[in-house]
Protein backbone atom coordinates (compact mmCIF):
# COMPACT_ATOMS: atom_id res chain seq x y z
CA UNK A 1 0.00 0.00 0.00
CA UNK A 2 2.83 2.34 0.87
CA UNK A 3 4.51 1.48 -2.39
CA UNK A 4 1.43 2.60 -4.40
CA UNK A 5 1.20 5.80 -2.38
CA UNK A 6 4.79 6.66 -3.13
CA UNK A 7 4.30 6.03 -6.84
CA UNK A 8 1.20 8.23 -6.85
CA UNK A 9 3.04 11.06 -5.12
CA UNK A 10 5.93 10.75 -7.57
CA UNK A 11 3.51 10.92 -10.52
CA UNK A 12 1.84 14.02 -9.07
CA UNK A 13 5.19 15.73 -8.49
CA UNK A 14 6.27 14.84 -12.03
CA UNK A 15 3.07 16.27 -13.49
CA UNK A 16 3.49 19.48 -11.51
CA UNK A 17 7.09 19.79 -12.69
CA UNK A 18 6.16 19.15 -16.36
CA UNK A 19 3.21 21.61 -16.15
CA UNK A 20 5.44 24.28 -14.64
CA UNK A 21 8.03 23.73 -17.34
CA UNK A 22 5.43 23.99 -20.12
CA UNK A 23 3.93 27.15 -18.57
CA UNK A 24 7.33 28.81 -18.26
CA UNK A 25 8.18 27.82 -21.80
CA UNK A 26 4.97 29.27 -23.15
CA UNK A 27 5.56 32.48 -21.19
CA UNK A 28 9.09 32.79 -22.54
CA UNK A 29 7.95 32.57 -26.16
CA UNK A 30 7.54 36.01 -27.84
CA UNK A 31 3.88 37.06 -28.23
CA UNK A 32 2.67 37.46 -31.79
CA UNK A 33 0.66 40.65 -32.23
CA UNK A 34 -2.21 40.43 -34.69
CA UNK A 35 -3.64 43.55 -36.31
CA UNK A 36 -6.82 44.29 -38.15
CA UNK A 37 -6.25 44.57 -41.89
CA UNK A 38 -7.95 47.47 -43.68
CA UNK A 39 -8.52 48.01 -47.36
CA UNK A 40 -8.41 51.56 -48.78
CA UNK A 41 -11.73 52.64 -50.29
CA UNK A 42 -12.92 55.15 -52.85
CA UNK A 43 -15.09 57.70 -51.07
CA UNK A 44 -16.48 61.23 -51.29
CA UNK A 45 -15.14 63.32 -48.41
CA UNK A 46 -16.52 66.54 -46.96
CA UNK A 47 -15.11 68.75 -44.25
CA UNK A 48 -17.82 70.74 -42.53
CA UNK A 49 -18.25 73.23 -39.74
CA UNK A 50 -21.35 73.83 -37.66
CA UNK A 51 -22.57 77.26 -36.61
CA UNK A 52 -25.18 77.56 -33.87
CA UNK A 53 -27.82 80.25 -33.88
CA UNK A 54 -31.52 81.01 -34.30
CA UNK A 55 -34.14 81.28 -37.00
CA UNK A 56 -35.60 84.78 -37.27
CA UNK A 57 -37.73 86.76 -39.72
CA UNK A 58 -35.61 88.97 -41.94
CA UNK A 59 -37.61 92.06 -40.97
CA UNK A 60 -39.41 92.42 -37.66
CA UNK A 61 -41.37 95.67 -37.44
CA UNK A 62 -42.16 97.41 -34.16
CA UNK A 63 -45.53 99.13 -34.34
CA UNK A 64 -45.56 102.31 -32.22
CA UNK A 65 -48.26 104.94 -31.59
CA UNK A 66 -48.24 108.40 -33.10
CA UNK A 67 -49.76 109.88 -29.96
CA UNK A 68 -49.47 109.32 -26.22
CA UNK A 69 -52.36 108.00 -24.19
CA UNK A 70 -53.93 104.82 -22.81
CA UNK A 71 -54.77 101.61 -24.67
CA UNK A 72 -58.57 101.49 -24.79
CA UNK A 73 -59.03 98.58 -27.24
CA UNK A 74 -56.93 95.70 -28.53
CA UNK A 75 -58.22 94.11 -31.72
CA UNK A 76 -55.40 91.62 -32.36
CA UNK A 77 -53.32 89.18 -30.36
CA UNK A 78 -50.04 87.34 -30.84
CA UNK A 79 -50.21 84.58 -33.44
CA UNK A 80 -52.80 86.28 -35.65
CA UNK A 81 -52.09 87.44 -39.18
CA UNK A 82 -52.57 91.08 -40.07
CA UNK A 83 -52.80 93.07 -43.29
CA UNK A 84 -51.11 96.37 -43.99
CA UNK A 85 -53.35 99.17 -42.67
CA UNK A 86 -55.39 96.84 -40.46
CA UNK A 87 -56.14 98.22 -36.99
CA UNK A 88 -54.33 96.52 -34.11
CA UNK A 89 -55.28 98.76 -31.20
CA UNK A 90 -56.96 102.00 -30.24
CA UNK A 91 -55.45 104.67 -28.01
CA UNK A 92 -57.49 106.99 -25.82
CA UNK A 93 -55.83 110.36 -25.41
CA UNK A 94 -55.33 111.75 -21.92
CA UNK A 95 -54.88 115.50 -22.52
CA UNK A 96 -52.07 117.35 -20.82
CA UNK A 97 -53.57 120.14 -18.73
CA UNK A 98 -51.34 122.87 -20.11
CA UNK A 99 -52.08 121.97 -23.72
CA UNK A 100 -55.79 121.67 -22.94
CA UNK A 101 -55.96 125.15 -21.37
CA UNK A 102 -54.05 126.64 -24.28
CA UNK A 103 -56.35 125.01 -26.85
CA UNK A 104 -59.50 126.11 -25.03
CA UNK A 105 -58.16 129.66 -24.79
CA UNK A 106 -57.42 129.65 -28.51
CA UNK A 107 -61.00 128.53 -29.26
CA UNK A 108 -62.49 131.31 -27.14
CA UNK A 109 -60.29 133.92 -28.78
CA UNK A 110 -61.13 132.58 -32.26
CA UNK A 111 -64.86 132.76 -31.49
CA UNK A 112 -64.54 136.39 -30.36
CA UNK A 113 -62.63 137.28 -33.51
CA UNK A 114 -65.15 135.44 -35.70
CA UNK A 115 -68.10 137.29 -34.15
CA UNK A 116 -66.34 140.62 -34.57
CA UNK A 117 -65.40 139.84 -38.18
CA UNK A 118 -69.01 138.87 -38.90
CA UNK A 119 -70.32 142.11 -37.39
CA UNK A 120 -67.79 144.19 -39.35
CA UNK A 121 -68.71 142.40 -42.58
CA UNK A 122 -72.43 143.02 -42.15
CA UNK A 123 -71.73 146.70 -41.53
CA UNK A 124 -69.48 147.01 -44.60
CA UNK A 125 -71.98 145.06 -46.68
CA UNK A 126 -74.78 147.51 -45.83
CA UNK A 127 -72.52 150.47 -46.63
CA UNK A 128 -71.48 148.84 -49.92
CA UNK A 129 -75.13 148.32 -50.89
CA UNK A 130 -75.73 152.02 -50.17
CA UNK A 131 -72.67 152.74 -52.31
CA UNK A 132 -70.90 154.41 -49.43
CA UNK A 133 -67.76 152.25 -49.54
CA UNK A 134 -65.74 150.86 -52.39
CA UNK A 135 -65.91 147.32 -53.69
CA UNK A 136 -62.29 146.85 -52.55
CA UNK A 137 -63.23 147.57 -48.91
CA UNK A 138 -66.17 145.17 -49.20
CA UNK A 139 -63.98 142.36 -50.53
CA UNK A 140 -61.35 142.92 -47.84
CA UNK A 141 -64.05 142.66 -45.15
CA UNK A 142 -65.38 139.48 -46.73
CA UNK A 143 -61.90 137.91 -46.75
CA UNK A 144 -61.32 138.92 -43.13
CA UNK A 145 -64.62 137.28 -42.15
CA UNK A 146 -63.70 134.03 -43.93
CA UNK A 147 -60.26 133.98 -42.30
CA UNK A 148 -61.79 134.51 -38.85
CA UNK A 149 -64.24 131.61 -39.30
CA UNK A 150 -61.44 129.39 -40.67
CA UNK A 151 -59.32 130.18 -37.63
CA UNK A 152 -62.30 129.32 -35.43
CA UNK A 153 -62.61 125.90 -37.12
CA UNK A 154 -58.87 125.24 -36.85
CA UNK A 155 -58.93 126.12 -33.15
CA UNK A 156 -61.91 123.81 -32.59
CA UNK A 157 -60.14 120.95 -34.40
CA UNK A 158 -56.99 121.54 -32.38
CA UNK A 159 -58.97 121.37 -29.15
CA UNK A 160 -60.66 118.13 -30.24
CA UNK A 161 -57.28 116.60 -31.12
CA UNK A 162 -55.89 117.55 -27.71
CA UNK A 163 -58.94 116.00 -26.01
CA UNK A 164 -59.46 112.91 -28.16
CA UNK A 165 -56.49 112.68 -30.49
CA UNK A 166 -58.77 113.08 -33.50
CA UNK A 167 -60.97 115.67 -35.15
CA UNK A 168 -63.96 115.29 -37.46
CA UNK A 169 -61.96 116.59 -40.41
CA UNK A 170 -59.16 114.03 -39.88
CA UNK A 171 -61.24 111.03 -38.87
CA UNK A 172 -60.02 108.91 -41.78
CA UNK A 173 -56.40 109.56 -40.74
CA UNK A 174 -56.98 108.91 -37.05
CA UNK A 175 -53.76 108.62 -35.06
CA UNK A 176 -55.69 106.98 -32.21
CA UNK A 177 -56.08 103.83 -34.33
CA UNK A 178 -52.79 101.91 -34.37
CA UNK A 179 -52.43 100.18 -37.73
CA UNK A 180 -50.01 97.59 -39.05
CA UNK A 181 -47.52 98.95 -41.56
CA UNK A 182 -46.92 95.56 -43.27
CA UNK A 183 -48.61 92.25 -44.04
CA UNK A 184 -47.42 89.59 -41.63
CA UNK A 185 -47.81 87.64 -38.41
CA UNK A 186 -48.11 89.32 -35.03
CA UNK A 187 -45.29 87.87 -32.94
CA UNK A 188 -46.00 89.75 -29.74
CA UNK A 189 -48.38 92.31 -28.25
CA UNK A 190 -46.50 93.56 -25.18
CA UNK A 191 -49.29 95.90 -23.96
CA UNK A 192 -52.68 95.39 -22.37
CA UNK A 193 -55.86 97.44 -22.26
CA UNK A 194 -55.30 100.24 -19.76
CA UNK A 195 -51.53 100.48 -20.29
CA UNK A 196 -50.12 103.94 -20.84
CA UNK A 197 -48.22 104.42 -24.10
CA UNK A 198 -46.06 107.24 -25.39
CA UNK A 199 -45.22 108.28 -28.92
CA UNK A 200 -41.66 108.06 -30.19
CA UNK A 201 -39.71 111.30 -30.32
CA UNK A 202 -36.19 112.67 -30.04
CA UNK A 203 -35.90 111.68 -26.39
CA UNK A 204 -37.38 108.15 -26.33
CA UNK A 205 -38.19 105.25 -28.63
CA UNK A 206 -41.86 105.18 -27.74
CA UNK A 207 -43.99 102.25 -26.58
CA UNK A 208 -44.17 99.17 -28.79
CA UNK A 209 -47.78 98.16 -29.42
CA UNK A 210 -47.00 95.04 -31.47
CA UNK A 211 -44.18 93.14 -33.20
CA UNK A 212 -45.12 92.18 -36.76
CA UNK A 213 -42.99 90.11 -39.15
CA UNK A 214 -43.22 88.44 -42.54
CA UNK A 215 -42.75 84.77 -41.64
CA UNK A 216 -42.40 83.82 -45.31
CA UNK A 217 -38.96 85.45 -45.39
CA UNK A 218 -36.81 83.76 -42.73
CA UNK A 219 -33.07 83.82 -42.11
CA UNK A 220 -30.66 81.87 -39.94
CA UNK A 221 -28.54 84.12 -37.74
CA UNK A 222 -25.55 82.56 -36.01
CA UNK A 223 -21.84 82.86 -35.30
CA UNK A 224 -18.73 81.13 -36.60
CA UNK A 225 -15.20 80.98 -35.19
CA UNK A 226 -12.42 83.08 -36.72
CA UNK A 227 -10.41 79.93 -37.52
CA UNK A 228 -13.04 78.98 -40.11
CA UNK A 229 -14.49 82.31 -41.23
CA UNK A 230 -11.75 82.71 -43.86
CA UNK A 231 -12.88 79.49 -45.56
CA UNK A 232 -16.47 80.52 -46.19
CA UNK A 233 -17.99 83.03 -48.57
CA UNK A 234 -21.38 84.44 -49.54
CA UNK A 235 -23.40 82.13 -51.74
CA UNK A 236 -22.23 78.88 -50.13
CA UNK A 237 -24.96 76.25 -49.56
CA UNK A 238 -25.95 75.60 -45.96
CA UNK A 239 -27.80 72.63 -44.47
CA UNK A 240 -29.98 73.71 -41.58
CA UNK A 241 -31.36 71.56 -38.77
CA UNK A 242 -33.79 72.98 -36.22
CA UNK A 243 -33.95 71.64 -32.68
CA UNK A 244 -37.75 71.66 -32.56
CA UNK A 245 -38.01 69.89 -35.94
CA UNK A 246 -35.29 67.27 -35.65
CA UNK A 247 -36.67 65.03 -38.38
CA UNK A 248 -36.38 67.79 -40.99
CA UNK A 249 -33.52 69.65 -42.62
CA UNK A 250 -33.71 72.80 -44.70
CA UNK A 251 -31.64 74.27 -47.48
CA UNK A 252 -30.23 77.74 -47.02
CA UNK A 253 -27.78 80.04 -48.75
CA UNK A 254 -25.12 82.01 -46.91
CA UNK A 255 -25.71 85.69 -47.68
CA UNK A 256 -23.84 87.67 -45.04
CA UNK A 257 -20.57 87.42 -43.10
CA UNK A 258 -19.86 90.15 -40.58
CA UNK A 259 -16.70 92.19 -41.34
CA UNK A 260 -16.11 92.58 -37.61
CA UNK A 261 -15.65 89.91 -34.97
CA UNK A 262 -16.93 89.92 -31.41
CA UNK A 263 -14.95 88.31 -28.60
CA UNK A 264 -16.85 85.63 -26.72
CA UNK A 265 -15.26 83.37 -24.11
CA UNK A 266 -11.79 84.32 -25.32
CA UNK A 267 -12.46 83.58 -29.02
CA UNK A 268 -13.40 85.88 -31.88
CA UNK A 269 -16.81 85.08 -33.34
CA UNK A 270 -18.23 86.44 -36.60
CA UNK A 271 -21.94 86.78 -37.25
CA UNK A 272 -23.35 85.06 -40.33
CA UNK A 273 -26.79 85.08 -41.95
CA UNK A 274 -28.33 82.59 -44.36
CA UNK A 275 -31.60 82.79 -46.28
CA UNK A 276 -33.80 79.74 -45.60
CA UNK A 277 -36.02 77.90 -48.05
CA UNK A 278 -39.06 76.63 -46.13
CA UNK A 279 -41.77 74.41 -47.68
CA UNK A 280 -45.33 75.72 -47.38
CA UNK A 281 -46.31 72.64 -45.36
CA UNK A 282 -43.85 73.43 -42.55
CA UNK A 283 -44.51 76.01 -39.85
CA UNK A 284 -41.45 77.60 -38.29
CA UNK A 285 -41.66 79.90 -35.29
CA UNK A 286 -39.43 82.87 -34.70
CA UNK A 287 -36.59 82.15 -32.28
CA UNK A 288 -36.18 78.42 -32.98
CA UNK A 289 -32.61 77.34 -32.17
CA UNK A 290 -30.82 75.82 -35.15
CA UNK A 291 -27.50 74.43 -36.38
CA UNK A 292 -26.11 75.40 -39.75
CA UNK A 293 -23.76 72.91 -41.39
CA UNK A 294 -21.44 74.51 -43.94
CA UNK A 295 -19.24 72.45 -46.27
CA UNK A 296 -15.75 73.96 -46.07
CA UNK A 297 -14.03 71.50 -48.39
CA UNK A 298 -15.16 68.64 -50.61
CA UNK A 299 -13.40 65.97 -52.68
CA UNK A 300 -14.99 63.20 -54.73
CA UNK A 301 -13.82 59.67 -55.51
CA UNK A 302 -10.78 59.96 -53.27
CA UNK A 303 -8.66 57.02 -52.09
CA UNK A 304 -9.21 57.11 -48.35
CA UNK A 305 -8.29 55.20 -45.20
CA UNK A 306 -9.44 55.59 -41.59
CA UNK A 307 -7.49 58.40 -39.96
CA UNK A 308 -6.75 56.10 -37.02
CA UNK A 309 -4.58 53.98 -39.35
CA UNK A 310 -2.33 56.90 -40.23
CA UNK A 311 0.85 57.86 -38.38
CA UNK A 312 1.82 61.53 -38.25
CA UNK A 313 5.38 62.57 -37.58
CA UNK A 314 5.96 66.28 -37.91
CA UNK A 315 5.04 67.30 -41.45
CA UNK A 316 5.30 63.71 -42.70
CA UNK A 317 2.57 61.08 -42.94
CA UNK A 318 3.14 57.32 -42.79
CA UNK A 319 1.05 54.19 -43.23
CA UNK A 320 1.95 50.61 -42.34
CA UNK A 321 1.33 48.47 -45.44
CA UNK A 322 1.10 44.64 -45.25
CA UNK A 323 3.88 42.78 -47.08
CA UNK A 324 3.10 39.22 -45.89
CA UNK A 325 0.43 37.42 -43.88
CA UNK A 326 1.84 33.87 -43.66
CA UNK A 327 3.03 32.51 -41.28
CA UNK A 328 2.53 35.81 -39.52
CA UNK A 329 1.66 39.39 -40.45
CA UNK A 330 4.42 41.62 -41.68
CA UNK A 331 4.15 45.34 -42.41
CA UNK A 332 6.40 48.01 -43.84
CA UNK A 333 6.27 51.71 -42.90
CA UNK A 334 5.56 53.73 -46.03
CA UNK A 335 5.50 57.50 -46.39
CA UNK A 336 2.44 58.85 -48.19
CA UNK A 337 1.03 62.21 -49.28
CA UNK A 338 -2.18 63.03 -47.44
CA UNK A 339 -5.06 65.19 -48.65
CA UNK A 340 -8.17 66.41 -46.86
CA UNK A 341 -9.79 64.78 -43.86
CA UNK A 342 -13.41 64.72 -42.80
CA UNK A 343 -12.42 63.83 -39.25
CA UNK A 344 -12.93 60.10 -39.79
CA UNK A 345 -11.30 59.29 -43.10
CA UNK A 346 -8.17 60.75 -44.67
CA UNK A 347 -7.53 61.16 -48.38
CA UNK A 348 -4.27 59.59 -49.62
CA UNK A 349 -3.04 61.35 -52.72
CA UNK A 350 0.22 59.46 -53.28
CA UNK A 351 2.04 56.39 -51.96
CA UNK A 352 -0.88 54.00 -51.68
CA UNK A 353 -3.09 52.02 -54.05
CA UNK A 354 -6.54 50.49 -53.72
CA UNK A 355 -4.94 46.99 -53.76
CA UNK A 356 -2.74 47.61 -50.71
CA UNK A 357 -3.63 46.28 -47.28
CA UNK A 358 -3.23 48.67 -44.37
CA UNK A 359 -2.52 47.91 -40.73
CA UNK A 360 -5.33 48.86 -38.44
CA UNK A 361 -5.85 48.55 -34.70
CA UNK A 362 -4.38 45.72 -32.68
CA UNK A 363 -6.75 42.80 -32.14
CA UNK A 364 -7.51 41.97 -28.57
C-alpha positions in Angstrom: 0.0 0.0 0.0 2.8 2.3 0.9 4.5 1.5 -2.4 1.4 2.6 -4.4 1.2 5.8 -2.4 4.8 6.7 -3.1 4.3 6.0 -6.8 1.2 8.2 -6.8 3.0 11.1 -5.1 5.9 10.8 -7.6 3.5 10.9 -10.5 1.8 14.0 -9.1 5.2 15.7 -8.5 6.3 14.8 -12.0 3.1 16.3 -13.5 3.5 19.5 -11.5 7.1 19.8 -12.7 6.2 19.1 -16.4 3.2 21.6 -16.2 5.4 24.3 -14.6 8.0 23.7 -17.3 5.4 24.0 -20.1 3.9 27.2 -18.6 7.3 28.8 -18.3 8.2 27.8 -21.8 5.0 29.3 -23.2 5.6 32.5 -21.2 9.1 32.8 -22.5 7.9 32.6 -26.2 7.5 36.0 -27.8 3.9 37.1 -28.2 2.7 37.5 -31.8 0.7 40.6 -32.2 -2.2 40.4 -34.7 -3.6 43.6 -36.3 -6.8 44.3 -38.2 -6.2 44.6 -41.9 -7.9 47.5 -43.7 -8.5 48.0 -47.4 -8.4 51.6 -48.8 -11.7 52.6 -50.3 -12.9 55.1 -52.9 -15.1 57.7 -51.1 -16.5 61.2 -51.3 -15.1 63.3 -48.4 -16.5 66.5 -47.0 -15.1 68.7 -44.2 -17.8 70.7 -42.5 -18.2 73.2 -39.7 -21.3 73.8 -37.7 -22.6 77.3 -36.6 -25.2 77.6 -33.9 -27.8 80.3 -33.9 -31.5 81.0 -34.3 -34.1 81.3 -37.0 -35.6 84.8 -37.3 -37.7 86.8 -39.7 -35.6 89.0 -41.9 -37.6 92.1 -41.0 -39.4 92.4 -37.7 -41.4 95.7 -37.4 -42.2 97.4 -34.2 -45.5 99.1 -34.3 -45.6 102.3 -32.2 -48.3 104.9 -31.6 -48.2 108.4 -33.1 -49.8 109.9 -30.0 -49.5 109.3 -26.2 -52.4 108.0 -24.2 -53.9 104.8 -22.8 -54.8 101.6 -24.7 -58.6 101.5 -24.8 -59.0 98.6 -27.2 -56.9 95.7 -28.5 -58.2 94.1 -31.7 -55.4 91.6 -32.4 -53.3 89.2 -30.4 -50.0 87.3 -30.8 -50.2 84.6 -33.4 -52.8 86.3 -35.7 -52.1 87.4 -39.2 -52.6 91.1 -40.1 -52.8 93.1 -43.3 -51.1 96.4 -44.0 -53.3 99.2 -42.7 -55.4 96.8 -40.5 -56.1 98.2 -37.0 -54.3 96.5 -34.1 -55.3 98.8 -31.2 -57.0 102.0 -30.2 -55.4 104.7 -28.0 -57.5 107.0 -25.8 -55.8 110.4 -25.4 -55.3 111.8 -21.9 -54.9 115.5 -22.5 -52.1 117.4 -20.8 -53.6 120.1 -18.7 -51.3 122.9 -20.1 -52.1 122.0 -23.7 -55.8 121.7 -22.9 -56.0 125.2 -21.4 -54.0 126.6 -24.3 -56.3 125.0 -26.9 -59.5 126.1 -25.0 -58.2 129.7 -24.8 -57.4 129.7 -28.5 -61.0 128.5 -29.3 -62.5 131.3 -27.1 -60.3 133.9 -28.8 -61.1 132.6 -32.3 -64.9 132.8 -31.5 -64.5 136.4 -30.4 -62.6 137.3 -33.5 -65.1 135.4 -35.7 -68.1 137.3 -34.1 -66.3 140.6 -34.6 -65.4 139.8 -38.2 -69.0 138.9 -38.9 -70.3 142.1 -37.4 -67.8 144.2 -39.4 -68.7 142.4 -42.6 -72.4 143.0 -42.1 -71.7 146.7 -41.5 -69.5 147.0 -44.6 -72.0 145.1 -46.7 -74.8 147.5 -45.8 -72.5 150.5 -46.6 -71.5 148.8 -49.9 -75.1 148.3 -50.9 -75.7 152.0 -50.2 -72.7 152.7 -52.3 -70.9 154.4 -49.4 -67.8 152.2 -49.5 -65.7 150.9 -52.4 -65.9 147.3 -53.7 -62.3 146.8 -52.6 -63.2 147.6 -48.9 -66.2 145.2 -49.2 -64.0 142.4 -50.5 -61.4 142.9 -47.8 -64.1 142.7 -45.2 -65.4 139.5 -46.7 -61.9 137.9 -46.8 -61.3 138.9 -43.1 -64.6 137.3 -42.2 -63.7 134.0 -43.9 -60.3 134.0 -42.3 -61.8 134.5 -38.9 -64.2 131.6 -39.3 -61.4 129.4 -40.7 -59.3 130.2 -37.6 -62.3 129.3 -35.4 -62.6 125.9 -37.1 -58.9 125.2 -36.9 -58.9 126.1 -33.1 -61.9 123.8 -32.6 -60.1 121.0 -34.4 -57.0 121.5 -32.4 -59.0 121.4 -29.1 -60.7 118.1 -30.2 -57.3 116.6 -31.1 -55.9 117.6 -27.7 -58.9 116.0 -26.0 -59.5 112.9 -28.2 -56.5 112.7 -30.5 -58.8 113.1 -33.5 -61.0 115.7 -35.1 -64.0 115.3 -37.5 -62.0 116.6 -40.4 -59.2 114.0 -39.9 -61.2 111.0 -38.9 -60.0 108.9 -41.8 -56.4 109.6 -40.7 -57.0 108.9 -37.1 -53.8 108.6 -35.1 -55.7 107.0 -32.2 -56.1 103.8 -34.3 -52.8 101.9 -34.4 -52.4 100.2 -37.7 -50.0 97.6 -39.1 -47.5 98.9 -41.6 -46.9 95.6 -43.3 -48.6 92.3 -44.0 -47.4 89.6 -41.6 -47.8 87.6 -38.4 -48.1 89.3 -35.0 -45.3 87.9 -32.9 -46.0 89.7 -29.7 -48.4 92.3 -28.3 -46.5 93.6 -25.2 -49.3 95.9 -24.0 -52.7 95.4 -22.4 -55.9 97.4 -22.3 -55.3 100.2 -19.8 -51.5 100.5 -20.3 -50.1 103.9 -20.8 -48.2 104.4 -24.1 -46.1 107.2 -25.4 -45.2 108.3 -28.9 -41.7 108.1 -30.2 -39.7 111.3 -30.3 -36.2 112.7 -30.0 -35.9 111.7 -26.4 -37.4 108.2 -26.3 -38.2 105.2 -28.6 -41.9 105.2 -27.7 -44.0 102.3 -26.6 -44.2 99.2 -28.8 -47.8 98.2 -29.4 -47.0 95.0 -31.5 -44.2 93.1 -33.2 -45.1 92.2 -36.8 -43.0 90.1 -39.1 -43.2 88.4 -42.5 -42.7 84.8 -41.6 -42.4 83.8 -45.3 -39.0 85.4 -45.4 -36.8 83.8 -42.7 -33.1 83.8 -42.1 -30.7 81.9 -39.9 -28.5 84.1 -37.7 -25.5 82.6 -36.0 -21.8 82.9 -35.3 -18.7 81.1 -36.6 -15.2 81.0 -35.2 -12.4 83.1 -36.7 -10.4 79.9 -37.5 -13.0 79.0 -40.1 -14.5 82.3 -41.2 -11.8 82.7 -43.9 -12.9 79.5 -45.6 -16.5 80.5 -46.2 -18.0 83.0 -48.6 -21.4 84.4 -49.5 -23.4 82.1 -51.7 -22.2 78.9 -50.1 -25.0 76.2 -49.6 -26.0 75.6 -46.0 -27.8 72.6 -44.5 -30.0 73.7 -41.6 -31.4 71.6 -38.8 -33.8 73.0 -36.2 -34.0 71.6 -32.7 -37.8 71.7 -32.6 -38.0 69.9 -35.9 -35.3 67.3 -35.7 -36.7 65.0 -38.4 -36.4 67.8 -41.0 -33.5 69.7 -42.6 -33.7 72.8 -44.7 -31.6 74.3 -47.5 -30.2 77.7 -47.0 -27.8 80.0 -48.8 -25.1 82.0 -46.9 -25.7 85.7 -47.7 -23.8 87.7 -45.0 -20.6 87.4 -43.1 -19.9 90.2 -40.6 -16.7 92.2 -41.3 -16.1 92.6 -37.6 -15.6 89.9 -35.0 -16.9 89.9 -31.4 -14.9 88.3 -28.6 -16.8 85.6 -26.7 -15.3 83.4 -24.1 -11.8 84.3 -25.3 -12.5 83.6 -29.0 -13.4 85.9 -31.9 -16.8 85.1 -33.3 -18.2 86.4 -36.6 -21.9 86.8 -37.3 -23.3 85.1 -40.3 -26.8 85.1 -41.9 -28.3 82.6 -44.4 -31.6 82.8 -46.3 -33.8 79.7 -45.6 -36.0 77.9 -48.0 -39.1 76.6 -46.1 -41.8 74.4 -47.7 -45.3 75.7 -47.4 -46.3 72.6 -45.4 -43.9 73.4 -42.6 -44.5 76.0 -39.9 -41.4 77.6 -38.3 -41.7 79.9 -35.3 -39.4 82.9 -34.7 -36.6 82.1 -32.3 -36.2 78.4 -33.0 -32.6 77.3 -32.2 -30.8 75.8 -35.2 -27.5 74.4 -36.4 -26.1 75.4 -39.8 -23.8 72.9 -41.4 -21.4 74.5 -43.9 -19.2 72.4 -46.3 -15.8 74.0 -46.1 -14.0 71.5 -48.4 -15.2 68.6 -50.6 -13.4 66.0 -52.7 -15.0 63.2 -54.7 -13.8 59.7 -55.5 -10.8 60.0 -53.3 -8.7 57.0 -52.1 -9.2 57.1 -48.3 -8.3 55.2 -45.2 -9.4 55.6 -41.6 -7.5 58.4 -40.0 -6.8 56.1 -37.0 -4.6 54.0 -39.4 -2.3 56.9 -40.2 0.8 57.9 -38.4 1.8 61.5 -38.2 5.4 62.6 -37.6 6.0 66.3 -37.9 5.0 67.3 -41.4 5.3 63.7 -42.7 2.6 61.1 -42.9 3.1 57.3 -42.8 1.0 54.2 -43.2 2.0 50.6 -42.3 1.3 48.5 -45.4 1.1 44.6 -45.3 3.9 42.8 -47.1 3.1 39.2 -45.9 0.4 37.4 -43.9 1.8 33.9 -43.7 3.0 32.5 -41.3 2.5 35.8 -39.5 1.7 39.4 -40.4 4.4 41.6 -41.7 4.1 45.3 -42.4 6.4 48.0 -43.8 6.3 51.7 -42.9 5.6 53.7 -46.0 5.5 57.5 -46.4 2.4 58.9 -48.2 1.0 62.2 -49.3 -2.2 63.0 -47.4 -5.1 65.2 -48.6 -8.2 66.4 -46.9 -9.8 64.8 -43.9 -13.4 64.7 -42.8 -12.4 63.8 -39.3 -12.9 60.1 -39.8 -11.3 59.3 -43.1 -8.2 60.8 -44.7 -7.5 61.2 -48.4 -4.3 59.6 -49.6 -3.0 61.4 -52.7 0.2 59.5 -53.3 2.0 56.4 -52.0 -0.9 54.0 -51.7 -3.1 52.0 -54.1 -6.5 50.5 -53.7 -4.9 47.0 -53.8 -2.7 47.6 -50.7 -3.6 46.3 -47.3 -3.2 48.7 -44.4 -2.5 47.9 -40.7 -5.3 48.9 -38.4 -5.9 48.6 -34.7 -4.4 45.7 -32.7 -6.8 42.8 -32.1 -7.5 42.0 -28.6 
